């Protein structure tokens, strides 16, 4: 779609900005999922966490970046993981390669609609413990060893 700039000339609106923004979001999603999931070994836990974040977006919790920014408000722990992977980290590269499908919702939902996750032995957020982990109305929908997901 273009718009006229006079004298019969038409300029097509570039799509580069949108694709660059999408790449930024997918990069942040991959990094965030890797940070929260790396201690569970392998890439699968990080992909599960990325699916949780996608579920939050599709359920209307906010935009991708606001959902990522607000993880601590809904988190099981008060500590927020940091750090960056080595550029050749196999787990991170695998996570990064799966972001297109998670971002555009073509990848399988590995957490069956889950929007919360926790490492059971490290819950230190009392609100999360009371309202999510111990709440019988919250459905436990997936787990991987000590990593549990709720809808």
Buried (B, 14 or more C-beta within 10 A) or exposed (E): EEEEEEEEEEEEEEEEEEEEEBEEBBEBBBBBBBBBBBEBEBBBBBBBBBBBBBBBBEEEBEEBBEBBEEBEEBBBBEEEEEEEBEEEBEBBBBBBEBBEBBBEEEBEBBBBBBBBBBBEEEBEBEEBBEBBBEEEEBEEBBBBEEBBBBB
